[in-house]
Structure formats: structure tokens, C-alpha cells
Amino acid sequence: MAKHWADFQYEIYLNGLSGAVPRLPTDLTRLEELTEQRLGPGPVGYVAGSAGDGSTARANRAALKRRRIVPRMLRDVHERDLAVEVLGRSLPAPLALAPVGVLSIMHPDAESAAARAAAAQGVPYILSSASSTPMEQVAEAMGDAERWFQLYWPKDPEVARSFLRRAKASGFTVLVVTLDTPLLAWRPRDLDQAYLPFLHGVGTANYFSDPAFQAALAKPVHEDPNAAVLHFVGMFADPAKTWPDLAFLRENWDGPIVLKGIQHPDDARLAADAGMDGVVVSNHGGRQVAGAIGAADALPRVAEAVGDRLTVLFDSGVRTGDDVFKALALGARAVLVGRPYVYGLGLDGQAGVEHVIRCLLAELDLTLALSGHATPTTVGPADLIEEPV
């Protein structure tokens, strides 16, 4: 019998017989407020903050909330299986942990704790280029569990090649290339604190440990850390990249390549034309373009444009199991969750991340069953209506 993620609720109720209650809320929308109370304004602002006045982050939530589920009755949902195939990989549920950098500002165990949590629950962990922990160390923490590597595409092609070689050697199977960050957006919460961790050499572990990066420095990183930081800042992103440059990635990576940050159906078509394997419909959780379209409003148009040519994934605004259901109904094959697991990490380390994964998937399992579905693969547009704005 397939594992029922929903059984987590009975585990919680049974533990309650001895007086135990969950250490963190099971309503994951409450985690941000708890994190705000317990962590410093710099780290909290960096994770929770958005571009401009936050309108795009609010649009992400509104676009999901506007869609309402229409449950169906008397369908056999006794045996359920949340497993899906994504990019040739069998996953136990349509969920992965999104790439989030600089996790040491939230918890000393940083990316390794999040990666161990993902591995323990069987969901893929996507490691950010801008992690506080070198990719080899994260891979070691995960054993043979499913892991993907997110690339911030640097100006220096030798560093890009080196990152891809290292990721492949460390057992990362899918390359996720973030396109929506050729420049850092105007982020008032960070600006008001004058808080950018990279300038302190935090979130630079993959770069400072990289032979190609080191080769471009006059002195070793430890001898002149400021020069290393300045070199990092100068080559971290490249606003000059265009669609023909994708050929470089295909030449240097032999696994699936997914482009993250796609919001326009024409860009999704260009990704398919370029031989990519998937896209993530995402606006970086509202962190890059203020006033942009809500990601869930972009999703159906992208899925319609390329759903038969590419694997369509989704992030930005996902907080609950019903959000995941809605994203699947709008055309996503699987969903990436970001901030909630980072809040879980900040509040309770690896256990906090596992709590978030289990809550999300228990709620998704129950939402599917109570809406008449025994598997995510039967969910579609007919399961939703859109409320008028």
C-alpha cells in the first residue's frame, strides 16, 4: 500500500495523548510571523522581503486565493498515491524544496540541515549557487537522495563550467538555471537595514571554494577576503546573456535543464525551441520585479503554450497543501516551496524543515482525497473556478 502522507495528522493526535503538541504551527502561514519575532531584522527581511512595496508577493498569494477548489463526491479515494514522474525521476509527491541561498543566516546547520530533511522525506532538494555551504558538503549530507543544482549564471564561463563539473561529480542530476536575477532588484527591507550577506562573504561558499574562481584572484581568499568579495560581486550575474547563450549550458551539462523565472508563454516557447527540458513558472517569490503578474496567473498560459513539449514546474506564493493542489490544476507537474521551509529551518533546524514538508504533503493528500482525487495526475482546470477580482 502506498504511504498516505495524511497519516501525519493521526501521528500528531496520538502524540497528544501523552500531552505532546507540535513544536511549530501546522498552519504554515503562521511561520513568517513567528520567524519575525525570533530572528533578527536583517535575516528575516532578507528572506521575507520582496521587491518594491511587496505588491508582487501579494499578487502571488492573491492569484492562488482567487482560485477556488470544486470538490467532487463518491469517488474511490481509499487508496491514494501522490507519486509523480518529473524529468524522468520518480518522486514520492509533486514537491521539491526550492533553491534558497545564504541559509546560514537562518540556522547554523544551513543548507545541510535542509538537504537532510528533504532526503529524509524523499523530496528533491535544489541547492542554490549562493549557498553558505559548498555543494560537495551538501551532497555528502544527502547520501544518494535526489538533488538538483540551481545555477546563477556567472559572467566568467570558466566558473560556470567548473560549477557544472562539480555539481555533476557531486551527484546533482537536474540543472535549474535562474534567469530572473541578472541584477538584484530594489528591495527596501534589505536596503533599510543596509543588509546584503554576500558583502560579508556569506552565501559565497561555492565560489570561494571553486578552483576557477580562485584562479582569477591575485591572492588566496583567506589572505584578501575583500578582494574575493569584490570579484564575486563583479561576476555573480550577467545582464548581457540572451537566448543563444543557452547552447553553452547544453554543451556543458548532459542531464535535464530547467529554466526558472519564466512568466510569459513566448519565453516558454523559446525555452522549448532551445532544447530545454522544463521551466519553472516563477517570479522569484515577488523578489525581483515589483508590480509583476502573480505567478499563478502566469501558469495556465505557460502550461497551455508548452505543456506537451516541456515539464512545467511552479513556485512563488505556495504556503499550503491547497496551494499545491491549485498549481497542479493550473498545469504544473510539481511545485517548489521556498520561504515556508526556510522559516521552518530558522525556527527548528532540520526538524523544522521536515515539519513543513510533512504538513504540506499531509494537507495536499487530504485536499486531493476530499476533492475526489486518489492521485495528483487526475487534477485539472475543471477542479477550479476563478472568483472575479
C-alpha positions, -999 to 999 in steps of 0.1 A, spaced: 0 0 0 13 35 -9 23 57 20 -5 81 29 10 114 38 -23 123 56 -14 98 84 7 126 98 -24 141 114 -31 109 133 5 108 145 0 143 159 -33 134 176 -18 102 191 12 121 204 -13 144 220 -25 115 243 8 120 262 4 158 262 28 165 233 18 191 207 38 200 176 67 224 182 57 245 152 23 255 139 6 232 115 -9 262 97 23 271 77 10 306 70 18 314 107 56 306 103 66 340 89 52 359 119 69 335 144 102 339 125 98 377 126 95 375 164 125 352 169 152 362 144 170 394 137 156 420 113 184 416 88 180 378 82 142 380 84 140 409 60 163 391 35 140 360 34 106 376 39 112 408 19 102 415 -17 109 439 -44 94 474 -41 64 477 -19 58 439 -19 29 441 -45 42 411 -65 44 389 -34 9 399 -25 -2 392 -61 12 357 -58 -10 350 -28 -40 367 -44 -37 347 -76 -38 314 -57 -66 326 -33 -88 337 -62 -89 301 -75 -113 280 -55 -115 242 -55 -147 225 -66 -148 191 -47 -163 160 -62 -181 133 -42 -184 95 -42 -151 88 -59 -129 60 -46 -101 77 -27 -94 49 -2 -60 41 -17 -40 71 -27 -6 76 -42 10 111 -46 39 98 -66 47 115 -99 73 113 -126 92 146 -132 121 150 -156 125 112 -158 127 109 -120 101 91 -98 92 114 -69 70 104 -39 50 136 -42 48 166 -66 71 187 -44 107 198 -42 125 223 -19 132 255 -39 167 269 -41 172 295 -14 207 309 -8 225 320 23 207 297 47 234 302 74 217 335 83 187 314 94 203 285 112 240 274 117 233 240 101 222 259 70 218 241 37 230 207 51 200 206 75 175 215 48 191 189 25 190 162 52 153 170 58 145 167 21 164 134 19 146 120 50 112 127 34 122 117 -1 116 150 -19 143 166 -41 165 194 -26 175 221 -50 208 237 -39 214 274 -46 246 285 -62 246 312 -34 246 286 -6 265 291 26 278 255 23 299 241 -6 279 218 -29 302 188 -21 294 191 16 256 193 9 258 162 -13 276 143 14 248 152 39 222 137 14 237 103 7 222 91 -26 190 112 -22 176 132 -52 193 166 -55 192 193 -82 216 222 -86 205 258 -92 228 280 -113 231 317 -111 248 320 -144 281 339 -138 299 362 -162 330 340 -161 324 309 -183 352 291 -166 335 294 -133 302 283 -149 319 252 -164 336 245 -130 303 247 -111 286 223 -136 315 198 -134 314 199 -96 277 195 -94 277 166 -118 306 150 -98 286 155 -66 255 136 -79 232 166 -87 210 153 -115 190 183 -128 203 218 -136 179 246 -126 190 279 -142 176 311 -127 170 337 -154 152 364 -135 181 377 -115 206 394 -139 205 422 -114 194 425 -78 160 442 -75 152 472 -54 144 456 -20 136 481 6 137 458 36 173 449 28 182 485 18 167 499 50 190 476 71 219 480 46 219 442 47 235 422 19 251 390 33 273 385 2 294 416 11 304 398 43 314 367 24 282 348 34 265 329 6 297 327 -14 309 292 -3 306 276 -38 325 305 -53 353 308 -27 359 270 -29 359 270 -67 393 265 -85 383 286 -115 371 314 -92 403 312 -71 425 312 -103 412 347 -111 423 362 -77 457 378 -71 458 363 -35 440 333 -19 406 341 -4 418 340 32 446 364 25 424 391 9 387 383 16 376 418 5 391 413 -30 374 379 -32 340 395 -23 345 423 -49 354 397 -76 323 377 -66 301 408 -69 316 417 -103 309 383 -119 279 369 -99 253 377 -127 254 387 -163 227 410 -177 241 405 -212 230 369 -216 205 361 -243 187 330 -257 215 318 -279 238 315 -248 217 285 -237 238 264 -261 267 268 -236 246 251 -209 236 222 -232 273 217 -242 284 215 -205 255 196 -188 242 163 -201 212 160 -178 178 178 -178 180 216 -178 151 237 -164 148 274 -168 135 292 -137 117 325 -138 95 321 -169 63 341 -168 55 348 -205 42 320 -228 66 332 -256 96 327 -233 84 292 -225 82 285 -263 117 299 -267 129 276 -240 114 246 -258 129 257 -291 163 259 -274 161 223 -263 155 228 -227 137 201 -206 115 222 -184 106 256 -170 97 269 -136 69 294 -137 82 318 -110 87 355 -102 113 347 -75 86 349 -48 80 385 -57 116 394 -50 126 407 -85 100 428 -103 77 450 -83 43 453 -99 46 420 -118 20 394 -126 11 369 -99 29 336 -107 -4 315 -106 -18 339 -132 11 332 -155 10 294 -150 -20 284 -171 -8 304 -202 26 289 -200 12 254 -194 -11 258 -224 18 270 -246 43 243 -239 27 216 -216 33 189 -242 69 200 -250 83 208 -216 79 198 -179 62 228 -163 70 234 -126 58 262 -104 68 283 -74 61 317 -58 34 321 -32 30 284 -22 21 282 15 -4 253 19 -14 220 6 -44 235 -13 -19 259 -30 -1 229 -43 -34 214 -55 -43 246 -73 -9 248 -90 -13 212 -103 -48 221 -115 -34 251 -134 -9 229 -153 22 224 -131 37 189 -129 52 196 -95 57 226 -71 87 241 -54 83 255 -20 106 282 -7 100 305 23 79 281 44 108 256 47 133 284 53 111 296 82 110 260 95 148 259 93 151 292 112 127 281 139 137 244 144 166 233 121 163 201 102 132 191 123 115 223 113 121 217 76 107 181 79 77 195 98 70 219 69 73 191 42 51 167 62 24 194 69 23 204 32 21 169 19 -5 158 45 -27 187 36 -22 181 -1 -31 144 4 -63 153 23 -72 181 -2 -68 157 -31 -89 130 -14 -116 153 -1 -119 168 -36 -123 134 -52 -87 125 -64 -66 95 -55 -36 108 -74 -22 142 -84 -23 132 -121 -61 135 -124 -62 171 -112 -70 197 -139 -86 230 -147 -121 216 -142 -114 213 -105 -111 251 -100 -133 281 -106 -118 316 -106 -135 342 -85 -140 376 -101 -114 402 -90 
